[in-house]
Amino acid sequence: MTEASRRGEFACGDVTFRSRGAGPWNGCIAFRGFGPGDGLGRGPGIRAQGRKSPSHFRLELAPLPGNLSSMATVLQPEQTPLVLSGYTWQQYQSIEELFSGSGVRVRFLDHQIEIMAPVSEAHEERKSHLGCLVETWCLERRIRFCIRGNTTLLRQDEGGGEPDESYCFGEKKPVPDLAIEVALTSGGLSKRAFYAKFAVPELWIWRQERLEVFVWDVEEGNYRASVESAVLPGLDLGLLVECARMEYASDAIQEFRRRCGGGFQAAGGQ
């Protein structure tokens, strides 16, 4: 742990990250010197304090003492993430360490830092439903898999952050075969650009109650949209989406198994 982190304060150019006091969440972000083009309003000084309750997280932007401008903005779960530019890998590591355990999610991509509020119940439900269905498919098809969950992906000076869910198939690997992202907001860093740093073979993005599938093209060195899974061939993505929209995970799994029953039996008989 760095000395700055032990003191609970870390400065990065125009932004000072502080952790102070006791409580359910003790992170504070102080912004200095932002102009009208920064998306945080006008004025020479803005303070942002985060407070987390069991049901929501609030990032409140308010004037610093002595600043005559008046504004207040609230960032709640599933609102556009905060993106800051011009940061080093070392600064990202210090910021991520400072927010560790708070529920605040931090991602780094090409000198940009994305700060996201803790996830909502709706986000966790969709992520869990998709994961349950992937695991059901693998179990019925006798596919060996490893749940990597939100294990952090790191590539020094280029990218760092956690997927919402991820899996390895066949055997454990340093990079997952499948990464799943639930995007209930717009804006923020490009998810495809982030995972391209690690050449993750397949990326799923759940957006507006639909599933977007992207397969890594080794020759082109980028992602291409696909209507079928490359890492789980034969998986009925239309059925998976239909079941993932269901309210209860148990109902989703049962319906998925029932509708795929013939295929499962054929696979088991091989």
N, C-alpha and C positions, 0 to 999 in steps of 0.2 A: 504494500500500500504506500502511495506517495505521501510526502509530508503535508502537501496541500489537502489531500483527502482526509488525513488524520485530523487536520484542523477543521475540516468540513467546509472548505472554500477552495474554488479553483477558477482562475480567470483565463478567458480565451478572447483576446482582443476586446471587442465591444461587449462581450457577454461575460458576466461573472456568475458562476454556479455556486450556490451556498447550500449547506445542510445545517440547520440550526434548530435548537429546541427539541422538546419531546412531544410525542403525539403519534397518531396513526400514520402520518406521513410527514417527514420533516425536511422536504426538499424545497429550495427556493431558487429561482432563476432571476437574476437582476440584469436588465438590458440597458445599455447606455449608448447614446449617440445614434439611434435609428432615425432614418428620414422617412418621408412620406411614401417612398417606394418599397418599403420593407414589409408592408402588409400588417404592421402593428400599430398604425396610427401615427399622428404627428407628435413632435415634442422631443426634446433632448434627452429625457430620461424616463424609463418605464420600469417598474418592478413587477415581477411575476411570482406569485406564491402559489404553491400547489397544496391542495387539501384533499385527502381521500377518505371517503366513508365506505361502509360495506356495499353501497349501491351505486356510487358514482365517484368520479374524480373531477375536480375543478382546477383549472389553471387560470388564475385571475391576473389580469394585467391592469396596473394602476399607476398613477404618477408617483415618481420619487419625491421625497421632501424637497421643496424649493422649486419644483417644476410647476409652472402656472397652467400648463395645459391640463385638460381634464378628459379622461377616457377610462373605460373599463371594459374588458372583453373576457368572456368565459369560454374555455375550451373543455368540452365534455367528451366522454367516450363517443366514438363514431363521428366526430367532427374532423375537419381537415387537419392533418398533422402539422406541426411546426417544423419548418426546414430552414437551417442556418448554413451559410456558405463560408468557405475560406478557412477550414480547420484541418489540422494535421492528424495523423494517425495517433500520435501520443496524446493529443488533446481529446480525441474520441475515447481512448482507453480511460482517461481520467474521469471524463463525464459519465461514461458507462459505469465505472466503479462507484462513483458518487451516488448514482441512482439505483444501484444494486439492491434488490429486495423491496423496492418501493412500489413495484408494479408498473412504473413508467418504462416504456420500451424505447431504446435508442438504437439507431441504425446509421452506419457510415457508408458512403459511396462517393468516391472521387472528390474528397475534400468537402463533402456536404454531410451535415448531421441532421437526421430526422428524429424528432422527439414526439412520441405518441403516448396519449393517455392510456391507462390500464384498460383492458378490453371489457366489453359489455357482456351481459348474459346472452344476448342474441348472437354475438360473435362466437362465444364459446359453444353454444348449442350447434351452430352450423359446422364448426371445426370438428366437434366430437362426432356428429352424425356422419360426416364424410369419412373420418377415421374408422369408425365402427364398420362401415360398409366395405372399406378397403380390407380391413382385417377379416371380415366375414368371407369375402371373395378368396382371400389367400388361404384361409383355413379349409374351406370347402374344396379348393383346387390343390390343396397340399403344397402350397408354395411357402417355403421357409422365408420368414421376414423378421426384421428387427425394427422396433419402434424407436426412432431417434427423437421424436417429440420436437421440442423447440431448442435442441442443442445448438449453441451458437456456431455460426460459420465465420471463419476469420481468414482473411488474406491481407497481409500487412500492406498498408498504404493504399489499398484499393477498396476493400469492402469488409464490413463486419456487422453482424446482426443475427436475429433469431427468426426462423420460419414459424408459422403458427403450428404446423405439424409436418413431420417428415418420416420417410421410411427407407430402409434398405431391403432389397429382395435378393434371396440366394445366399448372400453372405454379408458380413459387416464391412463397411467401406468408410474411408475418411469423409467422403461426400455422399449424401443420400441420393438414392435413385429417383425419389419423388418428393417434392416439396409442395405443401399446400398452404395457400394464403386465402384468408377470408377478408375481402375488401368491402366493407360497408360504407366507406367514404370515398370521395374523390380527392385528387391531389396527392401530395407527398412525393417521395422518390419513386422512380420507375422500378417496379418489381422485377420485370424482365431484365433490366440492366443490372440489377443487383445480383440475381441468380446467374447471369451470364459470367460474372466474375469467377464463379466456381464450376461452370459448365455442368450444372445439375441436369441430369438427363431429361427430366420431365417436370414441368411446373403446372400446377392447377391453381387457378384464381377463381374463387367464388365471388361473383359480382352481380348485384341486382337479381338474385335468386336464379342465376344461371352459372354454369361451369364453363370456364374458358381453359382450354388445354393447349399447352405449348410444349413442343418436343425440340430438344437440342439438336441442331444440325451440325455435325462435327466438321463437315467440309466447309460450310459457310461461316461457322463460328458464331451463330446466333440462333434465336428461337424462331420456329415457324408454327403457326396455328395448325391444330389438328382436330379431326372429329373422332379420333380413336386414340386409345392409350398405347404407347410403344412399350412401356415397362410392364404393363398388365394386359397382354394381348387377349382379345376375346371378351373383355369386360364391357358390358352394356352400359355406356355412359348415360344414355337417356334414362334408363331405369334407375341408375344410381342417383341422378338428379331428382327424379320423381320421389324417390324414397328419402333423400336427404331433406326435402322440404317438409316432411311429416313432423308433427309436433313432438312425438315421443320416439326416442332411439329404439326402444324395444319393438314398437310397431314397424319402424323403418327396417330393422334387421329381419323381422319375420316376413314382411312383404317381399323384401329383396330375395330372401332364401326361397320363398314360395314361387316367385316369378322366374327365378333362375334354376329351379329344381331340376329340370331335365338336363341342363348343361352340367350341373354339379354331378349328377349321377353318371353321365357319360364320362366326365373327367375321372371320377373315382373308379370307373371300371377299366380304365386303360392300364 
